[in-house]
């Protein structure tokens, strides 16, 4: 009598074959485009967001109540609101009939909604609170006595900031960059609300995964894209940890 394979062995063989096929397959052209777009959006969001986060962190450290409380609430509002609400507020502000959108369109001929630049802005707004928090923690490492000593030697505020604050707070600043970059890779709600999910334009990895899961035959694609997202986030975290350790030595 021929031996009939058990359901367990059949399922195991099927799963292992499916995993092997997915791991052996390199990203296709479309998948590679999604990955590159995701990295580009995340990099630009960090590039434009870092100066803003530095200014806000310095302002919060020197601002007195109640102004500090108001600014702190505004900065951290994206963390407290659902990302979809943040995207909707961006549409109200930068949309065709929004005050900022009207000004940008009439003076600079710039339209942000449903564009790559809009995806960058949405990611930047969502990760700005994380960057400000990490930078402020870096600023807490600075001994105020060093500033006082440098001040007695004639160093101005800009010199003290560049020669004392920035070097000492660099681990916090680097952590802010890494946190923001990895968070941008996973940002979904604000991007899809403000920039939509346009292939090749605004469809980053999370949006592409959602689109794949919406199709009956999209489970394998969603799995591959999820693996890419996990890999990118892990590599970003490891790189930031190694860089921070090196700076602290």
C-alpha positions in Angstrom: 0.0 0.0 0.0 1.6 3.3 -1.0 2.5 5.7 1.8 0.2 8.7 2.0 2.0 11.9 3.2 0.5 13.4 6.3 -1.2 16.9 6.1 1.6 18.2 8.4 4.4 17.1 6.1 2.5 18.5 3.1 1.9 21.9 4.8 5.6 22.0 5.9 6.8 21.3 2.4 4.5 23.9 1.0 5.6 26.6 3.5 9.3 25.9 3.1 9.0 25.9 -0.7 7.1 29.2 -0.7 9.7 30.8 1.7 12.6 29.6 -0.4 11.1 31.0 -3.5 10.5 34.3 -1.9 13.9 34.6 -0.4 15.7 33.6 -3.6 13.8 36.1 -5.7 15.5 39.5 -6.1 13.3 42.6 -6.1 11.6 43.1 -9.4 11.8 46.4 -11.3 8.6 47.7 -9.8 9.5 46.5 -6.3 13.0 48.1 -6.6 11.3 51.4 -7.6 9.1 51.2 -4.5 12.1 50.7 -2.3 14.1 53.5 -3.9 11.1 55.9 -3.6 10.7 54.9 0.1 14.4 55.6 0.8 14.3 58.9 -1.2 11.2 60.2 0.7 12.6 59.2 4.1 16.0 60.8 3.3 14.5 64.0 2.1 12.1 64.2 5.1 15.1 63.9 7.5 17.2 66.3 5.5 14.5 69.1 5.6 13.2 68.2 9.0 16.6 68.2 10.9 17.2 72.0 10.7 13.6 72.6 11.8 13.9 70.1 14.7 17.1 71.8 15.8 15.5 75.2 15.8 12.5 73.9 17.7 14.6 72.1 20.2 16.8 75.2 20.9 13.7 77.3 21.2 11.9 75.0 23.6 15.1 74.9 25.8 15.2 78.7 26.1 11.5 79.5 26.0 9.6 80.3 29.2 6.1 79.3 30.2 3.4 79.5 29.0 5.0 79.9 25.5 7.0 76.7 26.0 3.9 74.7 26.9 2.0 76.0 23.8 4.9 75.3 21.4 5.5 71.9 23.0 1.9 70.9 22.4 2.0 72.0 18.8 5.3 70.2 18.1 4.0 67.0 19.7 0.5 67.2 18.2 1.2 64.7 15.4 2.1 62.1 18.0 -1.2 62.6 19.8 -3.5 62.7 16.8 -4.3 59.8 14.4 -2.0 60.1 11.4 -5.0 60.4 9.1 -6.1 63.5 11.0 -2.6 65.0 10.5 -2.8 64.2 6.8 -6.3 65.9 6.6 -5.0 69.0 8.4 -2.1 69.1 5.9 -4.7 69.0 3.1 -6.6 71.9 4.7 -3.5 73.9 5.0 -1.6 73.0 1.8 -4.5 72.0 -0.4 -5.8 73.9 -3.4 -8.0 76.1 -1.2 -5.8 76.1 1.9 -3.9 79.3 2.8 -0.4 77.9 2.4 -1.5 76.0 -0.7 -2.8 79.1 -2.4 0.3 81.1 -1.6 2.7 78.3 -2.8 0.7 77.9 -6.0 0.5 81.7 -6.8 4.0 82.7 -5.8 6.1 79.6 -6.5 3.9 77.4 -8.7 4.3 74.6 -6.2 1.5 72.0 -5.5 2.2 69.6 -2.7 -0.9 67.3 -2.4 -0.7 64.0 -4.3 3.0 64.5 -5.1 6.3 63.1 -4.0 7.1 66.4 -2.2 3.8 66.0 -0.4 4.8 62.6 0.8 8.1 64.1 2.0 6.2 66.8 3.9 3.8 64.3 5.5 6.7 62.1 6.7 8.6 65.2 8.0 5.6 66.4 10.0 4.9 63.0 11.5 8.6 62.4 12.5 9.3 66.0 13.7 8.2 65.3 17.3 10.5 62.3 17.5 13.4 64.3 16.3 12.8 67.2 18.6 12.6 64.8 21.6 15.8 63.0 20.8 17.7 66.3 20.1 16.5 67.8 23.4 17.7 64.7 25.2 21.1 65.3 23.6 21.1 68.9 24.8 20.5 67.6 28.3 24.0 66.1 28.2 25.6 69.5 27.9 26.9 70.9 31.2 25.7 74.6 31.6 29.1 75.3 33.3 30.9 74.8 30.0 28.8 77.5 28.4 29.5 79.9 31.3 33.2 79.2 31.1 33.2 79.8 27.3 31.2 83.0 27.8 33.8 84.4 30.2 36.4 83.7 27.5 34.4 85.8 25.0 32.7 83.1 23.0 29.4 84.2 21.6 26.1 82.2 21.5 26.8 80.9 18.0 30.4 79.9 18.8 29.2 78.2 22.1 26.5 76.3 20.2 28.9 75.1 17.4 31.9 74.2 19.6 30.1 72.9 22.8 26.5 72.0 22.3 26.6 70.3 18.9 29.6 68.0 19.6 28.3 66.9 23.0 24.7 66.5 21.8 25.7 64.7 18.6 24.6 61.3 19.8 21.1 62.6 20.4 21.1 64.4 17.0 22.3 61.2 15.3 19.6 59.2 17.1 17.0 61.7 15.9 18.1 61.2 12.3 18.0 57.4 12.7 14.6 57.4 14.4 13.1 59.7 11.9 14.4 57.8 8.9 13.1 54.4 10.1 9.8 56.0 11.1 9.4 57.5 7.6 9.9 54.0 6.1 6.8 52.9 8.0 4.6 56.0 7.8 1.2 55.3 6.3 -1.8 57.3 7.5 -0.6 60.8 6.9 1.0 60.0 3.5 -2.0 58.2 2.0 -4.3 61.0 3.2 -2.2 63.9 2.0 -0.3 62.4 -1.0 -2.5 59.4 -1.9 -1.0 56.1 -3.2 0.2 56.8 -6.7 2.6 54.2 -8.1 6.0 55.7 -8.9 5.1 59.0 -7.3 3.9 58.6 -3.7 3.5 54.8 -3.2 6.1 54.0 -0.5 6.5 50.5 1.0 3.6 50.7 3.5 1.2 52.0 0.9 2.4 49.3 -1.6 1.8 46.6 1.0 -1.7 47.9 1.7 -2.4 47.9 -2.1 -1.1 44.4 -2.5 -3.2 43.1 0.4 -6.3 44.6 -1.3 -5.8 42.2 -4.2 -6.8 38.5 -4.1 -3.4 37.5 -5.4 -1.3 40.0 -3.6 -0.3 38.0 -0.5 3.1 37.0 -1.9 4.0 40.5 -3.0 2.9 41.9 0.4 5.1 39.4 2.1 8.2 40.3 0.0 7.6 44.0 0.5 7.1 43.5 4.3 10.5 41.6 4.4 12.1 44.6 2.6 10.6 47.0 5.1 11.8 44.9 8.1 15.3 44.7 6.6 15.5 48.4 5.9 14.3 49.3 9.4 16.7 46.8 11.1 19.7 48.0 9.1 18.8 51.6 9.9 18.6 50.8 13.6 21.9 48.8 13.7 23.7 51.6 11.8 22.5 54.2 14.2 23.4 52.2 17.3 26.9 51.6 15.9 27.4 55.3 15.1 26.1 56.4 18.5 28.5 54.0 20.3 31.4 55.3 18.2 30.6 58.9 19.1 30.3 58.2 22.8 33.8 56.7 22.9 
